[in-house]
Amino acid sequence: MNKIEQKFQDLKKQKRKAFIAFITAGDPDLKTTEELVVALEGAGVDIIELGIPFSDPLADGPTIQASYHRALKKGTTSKKILETVKRIRRQTSIPIVLMTSYNPILRFGEEKFVKACVDAGVDGLIIPDLPPEEAKSLCRAANRYGIATIFFVAPTSIDERIKANTKASSGFIYYVSLTGITGTQQAVAPSVIKKINHIKRFTKKPVCAGFGISTPQQVKDIGRVADGVIVGSAIVKAIEQNKGSRDLVEKVSRYVRSLCAA
C-alpha cells in the first residue's frame, strides 16, 4: 500500500483529518527545505507537498510564483530536489508529494522521472496542467512503481469531470476551494462545504481541499467535511517573511503548529 493511502487509513482510525503543507523546494535553499520538512512533521503535518519551481507556473498566485523565482535563482533543479528528498528520507518517513508542471517531467522523461522519484522516496505526484486524458502513460508508470497520481476537482467541475478525475486519482483527490490562482482568502464560503459533500457522492477516496486556506478557523471549517486540508501560499509567505533569519525554521514551524492544532 502506498504511504499516502496508509496515512489516511491511520488518520481515519484516529478520527483525525490530514494536514498537508506545501512548500517550494529550494526556497530559500535546499538545505532549509530539508530542515523544514523534518520540522513541519514535528509541528503536526501529515503529508508534505514539495513544489518543483518552474518559470511559467499555471495556477500559482504571486506568493508561490515569487518563491519559484527565488528557488530558480539559487539553481534549484528537479535532480537536486530528488537528491534532497533522498536525504530527507534518512530522517523521516512522512509521505512526500511532488507538485510540478508537466514540462519538467517531459524534459526529464516520464519513465525516467518516475523511476527517479521511486529511488528518492517520493510517494505521489500532482501535475496541475496534465488532465487524466493526457496522463495515461504517466499514470501507468506511476502505478507500476506504487506512486500516487493526484488530480484536481474545481468549483466549476461538472459531474462528468468529477467522475473522471476522482477515478484517475490515487492517494487523495485535490479539491481547489476557489476559482483562480493560489492565494489567501478571508473566509470559507458555504459553497466550498457544499461542493466537497457533492464530490464525496462520486468517490470513497479521501477528498482534501486547498487554495486560499490560511487561518486556524478556516482549517477547522474545512476539516469538518474534507478528509484533509492543504495550506500552501500562507506557509510560503511565512518563509518569505523570515528569509535571512536564523530562526526561519522555528518561526514557520510555530505558525504551522497553530494551524495543525485547529
C-alpha positions in Angstrom: 0.0 0.0 0.0 1.2 3.5 -0.9 2.3 5.5 2.1 -0.3 8.2 1.4 -3.1 5.7 1.4 -1.7 4.2 4.6 -1.6 7.7 6.2 -5.3 8.3 5.5 -6.2 4.9 6.9 -4.3 5.6 10.1 -5.9 9.0 10.4 -9.3 7.6 9.9 -8.8 5.1 12.8 -7.6 8.1 14.9 -10.7 10.1 13.8 -8.4 12.8 12.6 -8.1 14.8 9.4 -4.9 15.2 7.3 -3.0 18.4 7.4 -1.0 18.8 4.2 1.7 21.5 3.9 3.0 22.9 0.7 6.5 24.5 0.4 8.6 25.4 -2.6 11.7 23.2 -2.8 14.8 25.4 -2.8 13.2 28.4 -1.2 15.2 29.9 0.4 17.6 27.0 -0.3 17.5 23.2 -0.4 19.2 22.8 2.9 16.5 24.8 4.6 13.9 22.8 2.6 15.3 19.7 4.2 15.2 21.1 7.7 11.7 22.5 7.1 10.2 19.1 6.1 11.5 17.4 9.3 10.4 20.4 11.5 6.9 20.5 9.9 6.4 16.9 10.6 7.2 17.7 14.3 4.7 20.5 14.1 1.9 18.1 13.2 2.0 18.0 9.4 0.8 14.6 8.0 1.8 15.0 4.3 4.3 17.3 2.6 3.9 18.8 -0.8 7.1 19.9 -2.4 6.8 22.3 -5.3 9.2 22.0 -8.1 9.9 25.5 -9.2 9.0 26.3 -12.8 9.4 29.6 -14.7 5.9 29.7 -16.1 3.6 28.2 -13.4 -0.1 27.7 -14.3 -2.3 28.2 -11.3 0.0 29.7 -8.8 -0.5 33.2 -7.4 2.1 35.9 -6.8 3.4 34.4 -3.5 4.2 31.0 -4.9 5.4 32.4 -8.2 7.9 34.6 -6.3 9.1 31.6 -4.3 9.7 29.7 -7.6 11.8 32.6 -9.0 13.8 32.7 -5.8 14.5 29.0 -5.9 15.4 29.0 -9.6 17.9 31.9 -9.0 19.6 29.6 -6.4 20.0 26.9 -9.2 17.3 24.6 -7.9 16.6 21.7 -10.4 14.4 18.6 -10.4 17.5 16.5 -10.0 18.7 18.4 -7.0 15.2 18.3 -5.4 15.2 14.5 -5.8 18.6 14.3 -4.1 17.2 16.4 -1.3 14.2 14.1 -0.9 16.7 11.2 -0.6 18.5 13.0 2.2 15.1 13.8 3.9 14.3 10.1 3.8 17.2 9.3 6.1 15.4 11.4 8.8 11.7 10.8 8.3 9.2 8.6 6.5 6.5 11.3 6.2 4.6 11.0 2.8 6.1 13.4 0.3 4.2 14.5 -2.8 5.9 16.5 -5.6 3.8 19.2 -7.3 5.1 20.1 -10.7 4.2 21.4 -14.1 4.4 18.8 -16.8 7.2 20.5 -18.7 10.0 19.4 -16.2 8.7 15.8 -16.4 8.6 15.9 -20.2 12.2 17.1 -20.3 13.3 14.5 -17.7 11.4 11.7 -19.5 8.2 10.2 -17.9 9.6 6.7 -17.1 12.9 8.1 -16.1 11.3 10.7 -13.8 9.0 8.1 -12.1 12.0 5.8 -11.5 14.0 8.7 -10.0 11.1 9.5 -7.8 10.9 5.9 -6.5 14.6 5.9 -5.9 14.4 9.2 -3.9 11.4 8.1 -1.8 8.6 10.2 -3.4 5.1 8.9 -2.7 2.9 11.0 -5.0 2.7 13.4 -7.9 0.4 16.4 -8.6 0.6 17.9 -12.1 -1.8 20.8 -12.4 -1.5 21.2 -16.2 -1.9 17.5 -17.0 -5.5 16.2 -17.2 -6.2 12.5 -16.8 -7.0 12.1 -20.5 -3.4 13.1 -21.3 -1.8 11.4 -18.3 -2.4 7.8 -19.1 1.2 6.8 -19.8 2.5 8.6 -16.8 -0.3 7.1 -14.6 0.6 3.6 -15.8 4.3 4.2 -15.0 3.5 5.6 -11.6 1.1 2.8 -10.8 3.8 0.2 -11.6 6.1 1.7 -9.0 3.4 2.5 -6.4 3.4 6.3 -6.7 0.1 8.0 -6.3 -1.3 10.3 -9.0 -3.4 13.1 -7.6 -5.8 15.1 -9.8 -7.8 18.3 -9.2 -11.5 18.9 -9.0 -12.5 22.6 -9.3 -15.6 24.6 -8.2 -16.6 24.7 -11.8 -16.2 20.9 -12.5 -19.3 19.3 -13.8 -20.3 15.8 -12.7 -18.6 14.0 -15.6 -15.3 15.8 -14.9 -15.6 14.9 -11.2 -16.2 11.3 -12.1 -13.2 11.2 -14.5 -10.8 13.0 -12.1 -11.7 11.1 -9.0 -11.5 7.8 -10.9 -8.0 8.6 -12.2 -6.7 9.8 -8.8 -5.0 7.7 -6.2 -3.8 8.8 -2.8 -6.4 11.6 -2.5 -8.5 14.0 -4.6 -7.3 17.6 -4.5 -10.3 20.0 -4.4 -9.5 23.6 -5.4 -11.6 25.6 -3.0 -11.7 28.7 -5.1 -11.6 29.7 -8.7 -8.5 31.4 -10.0 -5.0 31.3 -8.7 -3.5 30.3 -5.3 -3.5 32.8 -2.5 -5.3 33.5 0.8 -9.0 34.3 1.3 -10.8 35.8 4.2 -13.4 33.0 5.0 -14.6 29.6 3.8 -17.6 30.1 1.6 -20.7 27.8 2.2 -20.3 26.7 -1.5 -17.0 25.1 -0.6 -18.6 22.9 2.0 -21.4 22.1 -0.4 -19.1 21.1 -3.2 -16.9 18.9 -1.0 -20.0 17.0 0.0 -21.1 16.7 -3.6 -17.7 15.3 -4.7 -18.0 12.7 -1.9 -21.0 11.3 -3.7 -18.8 10.1 -6.5 -15.8 8.6 -4.6 -14.7 6.8 -1.4 -11.2 8.2 -1.8 -10.1 11.0 0.6 -11.0 14.5 -0.6 -8.7 17.3 0.5 -9.2 21.0 0.0 -6.6 23.6 -0.7 -6.1 27.1 -2.3 -6.7 30.1 -0.1 -6.6 28.5 3.4 -4.5 30.4 5.9 -6.1 30.6 9.3 -6.9 28.1 12.1 -10.6 28.8 11.7 -10.5 28.1 8.0 -8.7 24.8 8.7 -11.3 23.9 11.3 -14.2 24.8 9.0 -12.8 22.8 6.0 -11.8 19.9 8.3 -15.5 19.4 9.3 -16.3 18.0 5.8 -13.0 17.3 4.0 -10.6 14.4 4.7 -7.7 16.8 4.7 -6.7 20.4 4.5 -3.9 21.8 2.3 -2.1 25.0 3.1 0.4 26.4 0.7 0.6 30.2 0.0 0.3 31.1 3.6 3.3 28.9 4.6 5.3 30.1 1.6 4.6 33.7 2.7 5.8 32.9 6.2 9.0 31.5 4.8 9.5 34.7 2.7 8.8 37.0 5.7 11.5 35.2 7.6 14.1 34.8 4.9 17.6 35.6 6.2 16.5 34.9 9.8 18.4 32.1 11.7 15.1 31.3 13.3 13.2 30.8 10.0 12.5 27.1 10.5 11.4 27.6 14.1 9.1 30.6 13.2 7.5 28.8 10.3 7.0 25.7 12.3 5.3 27.6 15.1 2.9 29.1 12.6 2.1 25.7 11.1 1.7 24.2 14.5 -1.1 26.7 15.2 -2.9 25.6 12.0 -2.4 21.9 12.8 -3.9 22.4 16.3 -7.2 23.5 14.7 
